[in-house]
């Protein structure tokens, strides 16, 4: 029987749960952190999917949906999280240390996957905050670059420091010979802030409306060539969805692929 550690004691895991051992942890800002765990040998997932992970609390699993940020070929699992001071899970999860145990229900699901999109030439990934997590997996997947000629990752946060996770991803790709080989010059990263002054200010929805997105990405949204994935808050999802539909793009799903998809799984 698998065991997990809770407050220094070993507790039995419910059926169908996996115990993961925490490795590297990085606190990016006062509001965000990432952590890595081992990957069970039998666990498989598609880039962009999420799983239910969490902690054992009073003998029961406390779980929330988290996108898997690591690429599907990597031996470790990575997760990127916001810190919510009074959040049922993240108020506890933000204090984990190397060697601690988190639990996972190993049934990956989600709509931010290649299978939910029709073939296209340009893949556009719109993210705010920790919504960049599923795209951290997608931009490091060779299949992404086999399917698309261009990949554009946009990331909007309130402050500059909150963009560091995405910038670190880009630096990782640039420094890795294998990833450089399949990514080449296909990946473009556009990051903006909404509160702290920076070189690029504003919400991406405003950029789409006023033409700044088209200028930076090489053209406006085009249903003939573009496929779009969107991940962020509910308000952000609805705003981007409306702009995609106004441009003529049709929403897709795993069972009926389309021209854009959104993710509705949230943390706390």
C-alpha positions as CSV (number, residue, x, y, z in Angstrom):
1,X,0.0,0.0,0.0
2,X,1.3,3.4,-0.9
3,X,1.9,5.8,2.0
4,X,2.1,9.6,2.1
5,X,3.6,11.7,4.9
6,X,1.3,14.1,6.8
7,X,2.6,16.2,9.6
8,X,5.4,13.8,10.2
9,X,3.2,10.7,10.1
10,X,2.7,8.1,7.4
11,X,-0.9,7.9,6.1
12,X,-2.4,5.5,3.6
13,X,-3.3,7.0,0.2
14,X,-6.8,6.5,-1.2
15,X,-7.1,4.1,-4.1
16,X,-6.0,5.6,-7.4
17,X,-3.7,8.2,-5.9
18,X,0.1,8.5,-6.4
19,X,2.6,9.9,-3.9
20,X,5.1,12.3,-5.4
21,X,8.4,13.4,-3.7
22,X,9.1,17.1,-3.9
23,X,12.5,18.1,-5.3
24,X,13.5,21.5,-6.5
25,X,11.4,24.5,-5.3
26,X,11.7,28.1,-6.6
27,X,9.8,31.1,-5.2
28,X,9.7,33.5,-8.1
29,X,7.9,36.3,-6.4
30,X,5.8,36.8,-3.2
31,X,2.8,35.5,-5.2
32,X,4.2,32.7,-7.3
33,X,6.4,29.6,-7.0
34,X,7.2,26.4,-8.9
35,X,8.2,22.9,-7.8
36,X,9.4,19.7,-9.3
37,X,8.7,16.1,-8.3
38,X,9.5,12.7,-9.5
39,X,7.4,11.3,-12.3
40,X,5.9,7.8,-11.8
41,X,7.2,5.4,-14.4
42,X,3.7,4.5,-15.7
43,X,2.4,8.1,-15.9
44,X,1.8,9.5,-19.4
45,X,0.3,12.8,-20.5
46,X,-0.2,15.1,-23.5
47,X,1.5,18.5,-23.4
48,X,-1.0,21.1,-22.1
49,X,-3.0,18.7,-19.8
50,X,-3.6,19.1,-16.1
51,X,-3.9,16.8,-13.2
52,X,-5.4,17.0,-9.7
53,X,-2.6,17.4,-7.1
54,X,-2.4,18.4,-3.5
55,X,-1.7,17.4,0.1
56,X,-3.0,14.9,2.6
57,X,-4.9,17.0,5.2
58,X,-6.4,15.3,8.3
59,X,-6.1,11.9,6.5
60,X,-7.9,13.1,3.3
61,X,-6.5,14.4,0.0
62,X,-7.0,18.1,-0.6
63,X,-6.7,18.5,-4.4
64,X,-6.8,21.2,-7.0
65,X,-6.3,21.2,-10.8
66,X,-2.7,22.1,-11.8
67,X,-1.4,22.2,-15.4
68,X,1.8,20.1,-15.9
69,X,4.4,22.6,-16.8
70,X,7.2,20.1,-17.7
71,X,7.4,18.7,-21.2
72,X,6.0,15.3,-21.8
73,X,9.4,13.7,-22.5
74,X,11.0,14.8,-19.2
75,X,11.5,12.4,-16.3
76,X,10.3,14.9,-13.7
77,X,7.0,16.7,-13.2
78,X,6.9,20.5,-12.8
79,X,4.1,22.7,-11.5
80,X,3.8,26.5,-11.3
81,X,1.5,27.9,-8.7
82,X,0.1,31.1,-7.3
83,X,0.2,31.7,-3.6
84,X,-3.2,32.5,-2.0
85,X,-2.8,33.4,1.7
86,X,-6.2,32.0,2.7
87,X,-6.5,29.4,-0.1
88,X,-7.5,25.9,1.2
89,X,-4.6,24.3,-0.7
90,X,-2.0,26.9,-1.7
91,X,-1.8,28.4,1.8
92,X,-0.3,25.0,2.7
93,X,1.4,24.1,-0.6
94,X,3.5,27.2,-0.7
95,X,5.4,26.0,2.4
96,X,6.5,22.6,1.0
97,X,10.2,21.7,1.1
98,X,12.4,19.2,-0.7
99,X,11.6,15.7,0.4
100,X,8.0,16.5,1.2
101,X,5.2,14.5,-0.4
102,X,2.4,15.8,-2.6
103,X,-0.3,13.5,-3.9
104,X,-1.7,13.2,-7.4
105,X,-4.6,11.6,-9.1
106,X,-2.9,10.3,-12.2
107,X,-5.6,11.0,-14.8
108,X,-4.5,13.9,-17.0
109,X,-7.2,15.8,-18.8
110,X,-7.7,19.2,-20.5
111,X,-8.5,21.0,-23.7
112,X,-5.1,22.8,-24.3
113,X,-3.8,20.0,-26.4
114,X,-2.9,19.7,-30.1
115,X,-5.7,17.1,-30.6
116,X,-8.3,19.8,-29.9
117,X,-7.1,22.1,-32.7
118,X,-7.5,21.7,-36.5
119,X,-4.2,21.9,-38.5
120,X,-2.8,25.4,-39.0
121,X,0.3,27.3,-39.6
122,X,0.6,29.7,-36.6
123,X,0.0,28.7,-33.0
124,X,-0.8,31.5,-30.6
125,X,-0.7,31.0,-26.8
126,X,-2.4,33.7,-24.8
127,X,-1.5,33.5,-21.0
128,X,-1.9,35.6,-17.9
129,X,-0.2,34.9,-14.6
130,X,0.3,31.3,-13.8
131,X,-1.8,30.5,-16.9
132,X,1.5,30.2,-18.6
133,X,2.0,26.7,-17.0
134,X,0.4,24.5,-19.7
135,X,2.3,26.5,-22.4
136,X,5.6,25.8,-20.6
137,X,5.0,22.2,-21.6
138,X,3.7,22.9,-25.1
139,X,6.6,25.2,-26.2
140,X,9.1,22.4,-25.2
141,X,7.3,19.7,-27.1
142,X,8.8,18.7,-30.5
143,X,5.3,17.9,-31.9
144,X,4.4,21.6,-31.5
145,X,7.0,22.6,-34.1
146,X,6.2,19.7,-36.4
147,X,2.6,20.9,-36.6
148,X,3.2,24.7,-36.8
149,X,5.5,27.0,-38.7
150,X,5.3,29.7,-36.0
151,X,4.6,29.6,-32.3
152,X,3.8,32.9,-30.4
153,X,3.6,32.9,-26.6
154,X,2.1,36.0,-25.0
155,X,2.3,36.4,-21.2
156,X,0.7,39.3,-19.3
157,X,1.2,40.0,-15.6
158,X,0.8,42.9,-13.3
159,X,4.5,43.3,-12.5
160,X,7.8,42.7,-14.2
161,X,9.0,40.1,-11.7
162,X,6.0,38.0,-12.5
163,X,7.3,37.6,-16.0
164,X,10.5,35.9,-14.9
165,X,9.1,32.4,-15.1
166,X,8.4,32.8,-18.8
167,X,11.7,34.5,-19.4
168,X,13.5,31.6,-17.7
169,X,11.7,29.2,-20.0
170,X,13.0,31.0,-23.0
171,X,16.5,31.0,-21.6
172,X,16.3,27.3,-20.9
173,X,15.3,26.6,-24.5
174,X,18.1,28.8,-25.8
175,X,20.7,27.0,-23.7
176,X,19.6,23.5,-24.5
177,X,21.1,22.1,-27.7
178,X,18.4,19.5,-28.2
179,X,15.5,22.0,-27.8
180,X,17.3,24.6,-29.9
181,X,17.4,22.0,-32.7
182,X,13.6,21.5,-32.9
183,X,12.5,25.0,-31.8
184,X,14.8,26.9,-34.2
185,X,13.6,30.4,-34.8
186,X,9.9,29.5,-34.7
187,X,9.2,30.7,-31.2
188,X,8.3,34.3,-30.3
189,X,7.8,35.5,-26.8
190,X,5.7,38.7,-26.2
191,X,5.4,39.7,-22.5
192,X,3.5,42.7,-21.1
193,X,2.7,44.3,-17.7
194,X,-0.5,46.0,-16.6
195,X,0.6,47.8,-13.5
196,X,4.4,48.2,-13.3
197,X,5.9,50.4,-16.1
198,X,7.8,48.4,-18.7
199,X,8.8,48.4,-22.3
200,X,5.5,46.7,-23.2
201,X,2.5,47.7,-21.3
202,X,-1.2,46.7,-21.5
203,X,-3.5,43.7,-21.7
204,X,-3.2,41.5,-24.7
205,X,-6.9,42.1,-25.5
206,X,-6.1,45.8,-26.0
207,X,-3.1,44.8,-28.1
208,X,-5.4,42.8,-30.3
209,X,-7.9,45.6,-30.7
210,X,-5.4,48.4,-31.4
211,X,-3.1,46.5,-33.7
212,X,-0.1,46.1,-31.5
213,X,-0.5,42.4,-31.4
214,X,-0.6,42.2,-35.2
215,X,2.6,44.3,-35.4
216,X,4.5,42.2,-32.9
217,X,3.2,38.8,-34.1
218,X,3.4,39.3,-37.9
219,X,-0.3,39.7,-38.6
220,X,-3.8,39.9,-36.9
221,X,-5.8,36.8,-36.0
222,X,-6.7,34.8,-39.1
223,X,-9.0,31.8,-39.0
224,X,-7.4,30.3,-42.1
225,X,-3.9,30.0,-40.6
226,X,-4.1,30.6,-36.8
227,X,-4.8,28.2,-34.0
228,X,-5.2,29.7,-30.5
229,X,-4.9,28.4,-26.9
230,X,-6.0,30.6,-24.0
231,X,-5.3,30.2,-20.2
232,X,-5.9,32.6,-17.4
233,X,-8.7,34.0,-15.2
234,X,-12.3,33.5,-16.2
235,X,-12.6,37.2,-17.2
236,X,-9.5,36.9,-19.3
237,X,-10.8,33.7,-21.0
238,X,-14.1,35.3,-21.9
239,X,-12.5,38.5,-23.3
240,X,-10.1,36.5,-25.5
241,X,-12.8,34.1,-26.5
242,X,-14.9,37.0,-27.7
243,X,-12.0,38.5,-29.7
244,X,-11.3,35.1,-31.3
245,X,-14.9,34.6,-32.3
246,X,-15.0,38.2,-33.7
247,X,-12.1,37.3,-35.9
248,X,-13.9,34.3,-37.2
249,X,-12.3,31.5,-35.1
250,X,-14.4,28.6,-33.9
251,X,-13.9,27.0,-30.5
252,X,-12.8,23.4,-30.4
253,X,-12.6,20.5,-28.0
254,X,-11.1,17.0,-27.8
255,X,-14.1,15.5,-29.5
256,X,-14.6,18.3,-32.0
257,X,-11.3,20.1,-33.0
258,X,-11.6,23.8,-33.8
259,X,-9.5,26.9,-34.3
260,X,-9.2,28.0,-30.6
261,X,-9.5,26.4,-27.2
262,X,-9.7,27.6,-23.6
263,X,-8.9,26.0,-20.2
264,X,-11.3,26.3,-17.4
265,X,-9.4,24.5,-14.6
266,X,-8.3,26.8,-11.8
267,X,-6.3,26.8,-8.6
268,X,-8.0,28.0,-5.4
